[in-house]
Structure formats: structure tokens, C-alpha cells
């Protein structure tokens, strides 16, 4: 798995790029939008599309800052009102984690028992302007400071909870908790590390309230799912749009590239870590995915270094037990290869043309198809094709209609956005997002998701 050591100079450069001067974010964004609008040239369709896309991204960032400032203003005396309204009752009245001031270190974390040889993230204080801006209580300054961290924190929360929707809520909760506790930030740790601590604790509290445990799929009456052992069922698993990962990976700083590496974003990895108890999961993510030293991880989680190392020693073999047997080598290309893209295109063409023979040719003999959160599953090419053929045969009473597919990418994997036109209708409506795992030139796993996340992928709901 990806690990890194982050030299202090690179961390400093990262902070300088990511954290705008107090009060500068909103005026700069407005000025940038004004310049982009003036440059729009509709007579050049290709350039116009690119410019409008860039403009939409900038407007989206300004909208998110405005939303954060608004939420901070209306929640000054209300703790996390936006997300608590949707939560179930907690089994205990108090939180199990506390967002302590960032300068508090567990007593057991001392020079004598720190054995990790990684280079820790710099502990020098943030510059006085940033620290003062965090503590000043100005909603706009605060929103401008936290917004650059949104996507990397969302990825972190996504790994912790396995759901895109829940990760969005966790990031919002993180920012609101940070706003409510802004006086606790003294600049003794990096602002980024402080936000990660709050985000991790928010996820741990969420997992305590929502005690999710992966199960096994069970036989569905009247359906032949294959004779192999049913796969694990993670009903809350959702895909993550690759386009959002680019916002994290665009920096040349090693931590951010490691944070979105393909081997730790694939669905098989995301599903596997959902089997770990929450604290083991947090330790493994902080240590093996983000590359944090044991001392920093202990501080983040209010644990001792010894307990962090012990949790990691238990988490690693447990993780391997839930990964596919053929998934031993985690050194992978950063993005889907040309071969994977070609297989994706062939898969979509065959589905659009209702060519069952070509679809079958693309599948491995032991292909696995799951449909979270639905209970349907198939293991093996024969079982899967027995399910598919009647739905694409116009002469079958189970015929669903005709298909069109658009290519996209999720979790650093090729994906097909499927649109179905029902018999007697004229519109293709969003139906399914198939995320493909490809090995040895064959599709070995298809995870089919419901279409409600199409807008997050920039996909239309109708064609």
C-alpha cells in the first residue's frame, strides 16, 4: 500500500498554495469569474465548452464557500443543526470522541516509545495570519480557509464510511465542528492536521451511531445466482467520481497523490476495510494509506503509540482476508489503462447492441456481479448471462427495453453509465452505473449501483 514521508518544505509549499490570505478567497474568486466570463467565445465550440466547464468549477467553489459562510452564521449557537436532524438516536448520550485542542498529546506518546522512522508532518505553527483568521470568527475568512481541504477530507471520510453521500455529510459536519471549536486552534499543529482530527472523530461518531456490519448475500428465491459461495454484501457502498479525485491529485505534493492512489480507492479495497472495526479502520487509513507516523496517528485518535501499532498489526491481516485472492500485487497504474478503456467500450457497445455473445466473451468464468444496496448477486459467467439474456431479448416476456451507455470512471476504475428506454417510450432514463474490475483482459467483477449519483459524475439523468 502507498506510504510516504512528507518533508517539511513540501508541507510548507502545500500550505502556501492551499490556504489563501485571510479575506482574499472570495474577492479573488469573484474577479476570476469575471475574467473567465469576459473570455467566453461561443463561436469556438470546443474552447467554449472547456471555458464554461472551468467557469462552472470556479462558480461551484464560490458557492461552497458561500454555503459554508452561511452555515457558520446560522449555527453560531446551534451545534451541527444541518446534519443532526437526519440522525438516529445515539445509544449513549455523549459522543465517544472529543475534538480536543490540537496541542493536547496523549501522555504515552513520548520520544522514548516513538519507534516509527517516518518523517512526521511539520509541527511548526501556521503563520500568524492564518491562525488569527481561524480564531477571529469571520464566517467568510473561515470558509475560504477550509474550502481547499474539502475534497481530500471527503476522500478520507469516504474511506472511513464507504458511502459518497455519508462522506459529504461528514465533511460538512467537520467544517461546522471546526467552526464551533475555532477558539481551540492555536497553530501548534497544521490546520490540515487539525481538520483531519475532527473529520476522523466525526466519522467514528457516525459509525458508533450507525453500527454497520458487512454480511453475506443470501439466495434469492426463484433466481439462480450460481453455485459459488455468496460474496460479501456491503449495502451502503457507493462509487466515488474520478473527476473529484483529480482535484486532490492535482497538487505535486506527495501526501495528496498518495491519498487518492488507485490501489486504495478501488471498490474491492473500500469494501474490504468496511469489515474492520472503526478504530482499526482509522488506524489503517492514517498509517498505511495516508502514511502518518505512529506518533501522529496516536495523537489524532487519543491512543498510545503501542495501541496504534497493535491495532495496525491486527488490521493488516484482517484486511488481506477480505481482499480477492488474485489481488496480491497493489502496484497498479494510476488510472485505467488503454486495455481497460478498450474493454469498457466493447462492453458498452455489446450492451447497446444487445449482443449477449460479446458480453459473455468479455467476462471471466468466475465473474462476480453485485448490486448494492439491492439483494441480487451472481457468481459465474453462466449465472450472470442467464440473468442478462432475457432482459435484452425483445421476444422475452422479461425484456426491459433498449440501452445506451456513456463511459465514465469511478474509484480509478472504468465504469459504464447505463440508460434504458422502456418499450413504448422515447426517452432513455438513467438506470445503472456499472463499475468494472478488469484483470487479464477479462471483466472479473461488476458492481452495479443505482443512478442517483449520476449528477455527481457530471452525467445527465436522461438522454
N, C-alpha and C positions, 0 to 999 in steps of 0.2 A: 504494500500500500504506500501511497505517497507520504513522504516525510520531508521536512525541510528545516533548515536553520536560517533565521532571518537576521542578517547583520543590522546593527543599529542604524547605519547610514541609509539603508534601503527603507527601513521603517520611517525614518525622518522624511525621506523624499516622498514616501507614500502619504504621510500626514499632510505634507505641504500641498500635494495635489488634491487630496480628498477634502480637506477642511478649508472652506473659504474664510476670508477675513470676516469678522463679525459685522453683520448688516449688509454684506456685499452680495450675498447669493441672489436675492430677489431682484434688485435693480440690474444686476448683470444678466440674469436670465431674461428679463423684460427687454433689455437692449439687444440681446442676442436674437430674440424672437422678432423684434422689429427689423433687424438687418436681414434675417432669413426671409421674411415676408417680402421685402423690397427686391430680393434676388430671384423670386419665383418667376419662371418663364414658361407659361403654358404651351407656347409654340414648340417647345422641345420636350416631347412626352417622356422620354426616358429620364432626362435630367430633372424634369418637373416632378416625376414620381419619387426620385431619390431625395430631392429637396423637401418635398412635402412629408416624406417619411421622417427625415431628420427633424423637421419642424414639429411634427406630432410628438416625437420623443422629448424635445425640449419643453413643449407645452405640457406634456404629461408630468415631467419633473416639477415644473412650476405648480401644476395642480396639486401634486402630492405635498409639496411644501406648504401650499395654502391650506390643504386639509389638515396637516399636522399642526399648523399655527391655530387653525380654528378649533381643533380638538383640544389643544393645550389651553386655549382661552376658556372653553366651556367646561373643562374638567378641573379647573383650579381647586375646587372644593369637593369634587366628586371623584372617587377613586375608580379609574378604569370603567367608566359607565358604558362605554361603547360595547365592550366585549362581555362584561359580566351578565348582561341581560340575556345572553344566549346560553349560559352555562347551567349544567345540572347542579343540584345541591352538593356541596362538599361533604365527605364523610367525617371530616373534622372541622371545627370552626375556624382554626387558624391555618395559615399557609405552612407548608413543611420546609420552605426555603425562605431566606431573608436576603434582601438586597443590601448587604452591609456597605458602609463606606469603603471605597476602593483601597484604602490604605490598611485595612484590617487583614492580617495574615494569620492563619491557624498557628497555634503555638508550636505544633510539632514540625513545622516547616522551618528548618534551620540549616545552616551551612553544613553541619555535621552529617545530616541524613539526606541531603540532596545528592543523588548519585547520577542523575541524568546528565549526559555530556553535551546536550544540545545547547545552542546559543539562545538564551532567553530573549523574548521581546524586550526592547529597551524599557527601563523603568524611570528614565528621566521624565520630569514633569512636562505636560503640554505647555505651550507658550502661554504667557500670562493673558494674552488677548482671548484665546480660546477658552481657557478656564474661567475667565471673568464673564465671557458671553454665556457659558453654560449656566453659571450661577446667578446671572443678572435677572432672569425672569422675563426676558423679552421673547414672546412667542415666535416672532419672525426669525430672530437670530438663532434661536434654539432649533427651529425647524430646518433652517439652512445648514446647520452643523450636522444633524443626524441623518438627513436625507441621503448623502453619499454612501452611507453604510447599509441602506435598505436592502439591496439585492444580496449582498453577501450574508447578512443576517437572516434573510428569508431562506437562503440555501441551508444555512446552519439549522434553522428551525425545521425546515422540510426534512432534513435527515433525522432529526430527533422525533418528529411526529408522523412522518411518512405521507402526509397529505398536503397538497398545494393550498387548498382552502384554509386549513387549520394553520399552516405556516404563515399565511397572510395575516390572520388574526393575531398570531403570536408576535409578529413584528410590530403590529400596531400596539399591542399590549406592552411590548418592550419600550417603545418610544414614550408611551404615556407613563409607564413606571419611571422611566428616566426623567421625564419632566417633573413628576411629583417628587422625585428624590434629587433634584438638581443641586440642592444645597450640600448634598453629601459628596459631590465630586470636587476633589481638591487638586487634581492634576498630578497625583503621585503615581498613578498608573496611566497608561494611554487611554484616551477617550474611547478608542476602539475596544480595548480590553474590558473597560467598564461596561460598555454596551453588550459585549458578548456574555459577561457575567449575568446581567439582567435577563438577556434572552434565554440563556440556559436555564436559569431558575424559573422563568415563565413557562418554559416547556416542561420542566419537571413537575411544576404545579398542575399543568394541564394534564399530564399523564397520570397524576395521582387522582384527579377528578374523573378521568375517563380511562378506566382500567381495561385497556385493550390487550387482548392476547390472541396471537395468530392461532388458527385452528386448522384442521384438515377438511378439505372438501368432502362432501358425503355424496353417495349415489343419488341421482335424481330419478324418481320413478318414471318409467317409460322411456328413458334415454340411455343409450349405450355410450358411456364415457370412456371406454377402454378397460383393459384388464390390469393395467399397471396400478401401483399404489397412488392414491389421490395426492395431488400436490398440496402444499401449504396454502391456506386461504387467509389473505390479509385484506379484509373488506374495506378498509379505509385508505388503501394505497391509491395514489393518484400520480399522473405523469407531471413532469416539470418541463416547461418550454425551453428549448435550447437558446432561443433569442435572448431570454433573460440572463442566461449564463454568460453570454458574451459581455454583458455589462460588468460582470465581476472579473472576467478573464482579460478584459481589455488593458488592464494595467500590466506593466512589466515587472511588478513586484512578485516574488516567488510565492508568498503566502496565498495570494488571491488566485494564482494559477492552480496551486495545489488544491484549493478549496473546491474547485469545480472540475477536477480531473475526472476523466471518463470512468475509470475503474471504481470510483466512489460515488458516481451518480447513476450508474446502471440500475435498472429496476431489481435485478437479482440481488444486488448489494443492499438496496433500500429495504427490500422485503426481508433479507436475512437479519439486518440489525434490529428489525422490529421484534425479533424473538428475544433480544437481550433485555434484562431488567433495566429500568430507566437510568439508574446511576451508572451501571456498567456501560450502557449505550453512550451516555455523556462522556465518560472517561475515554472510551474507544474513539469517539469522534474527535475530541480535543487532542488526544495523544497521537493517534495513527492517521487521522485524516487531515487535521489542521496542523499537526506537528508541534503542539505546545509541549514544553518541557514538563516533567512531573511536578516540579515545584509550582509552576503557574497553574497547572490543572488542579492541584490540591487547593490552591488559593481560590480559584474560581468556584470550586464545589464545596468549600469548607470541609475538606478532608485532609488527612495526613498524607505525606508522600508514600509511606508504606502502604496505606489503604488504597491509594491510587494505583500503585504498582500491582497490588494483589488483585484489584478489580480488573486491570488490564490483562493479567495472566489468565483470569477466568474467561474474559470476554473473547479473546482471540480464538481459542479452540471452539468455543460455542458458536462463534460466527462461521468458522470453517465448516462446521457440521451442517449448516443451513445453506451453504453455497452449492451450486451444481458441481458434481464430481469433476467435470471437464473444465471447470473454471479455476484451475490451479495457477495459471500464469496471469498476473494482473498488469503486465506491461502491455499496454494497448495503444493504438493510435489515438490521438486526442479527439478525433471526430470520425464519423462514419467514413469508411474507405470507398474508393471508386467501385470496388466489387459490391459492397453493401448497397450503395446507391443504385447500381445496376439491378441487383436483385429486388430492391424496393420497387423500381419502375416496372420490372417484369411482373411482380406480384399485383401491382395496381392495374396494369394492362389486362392481365388474365382475369381479374375480378370484374373489371368493366365490361369485358367481352364474354363473361360467364363461361370461361374456358376452364372447366374443372380439371382437365388433364394437366394443363400447365401449372395450375395451383399445386396439384399433388406432386408434380416434379420438383417444385421449389422447396417442399417440406422434407425435413429429416424423418426417418422412420419412426423415431420416438418423440416427435414434436409434442409440445405441451401448449394447450390453449386455455387461458383463464379469462374471466370477465368480471373483475371486482367492480362493484360490490355484489354482483349477481352470483347465484349459486352454481352456474353452469361451468363445466370444465370438460376437457377431453385430453387424453394422453394417447398418442399414437396417430400416425397418418390415416389409417383406415377409419378409426373412430371419428376423427375430425372431418374427413371427407364425407362420411355417411351423414354427418350433420349439415354440411355445406351444400351438397348436391341438390337436395330437394328445394332449398331456398332460392337457387338460381335457375331452376328449370321451369320455364313458363308452363309446361304441361303438368307440373306437380300441384296438388292442392295446397302445398306449403310454400308456393312461390311468393316471394316478398316484393319483387319489383326489380328494376334495373339500377345499376350502380355507376357512380362516378367517384373517382378518388383524386385527392390532391396530396402531394408529398409534403412532409414536414419532418421535424426532428424533435425528439423528446429524450431527456436524460442521456444525451450524447449518442442516441440510437436512431436509426431510420424509423419513420412512422408514416402511416397512411391514414389520411382523414377521409372517411367514407361517407358518401351522401347517397341516400336512397330515394328513388322516385317510385312511389306506390302505383300499382295498376290503376288507371283511370285518372291520374293526376299529371300535372305538367311541371311541378317544381321538385327539384332534388333537395331533400332536407337532411341536415346533419344527423348522422346515425351512430357512428362509432369511430373511435381513434385506436387503430391497431399499432402497437409498438412492437417492433420486430427485433429479436435477438438472433444473430446470424453467426454460425460457426462452420468452417469448412465448406463454404459455398452453399449452405442449406439453412433454411429457417428452422431453428431448434425451439423457439418459444415465441408465442404471440400473446401479448397481454392486451385485451380489448377493453377500452374504457368508454363510459357514456360521454355524450358530446357536450356537456355543459361547460367544459373548459375550452371549447373552440375559440372563444374571444381572447383568452389568454395567449393562445398560439397565433393570434392575428388571422384567424380563419373565419370566413362568413358562416352563418347558420343556414343559409340556403344558396343554391346555385340555380 
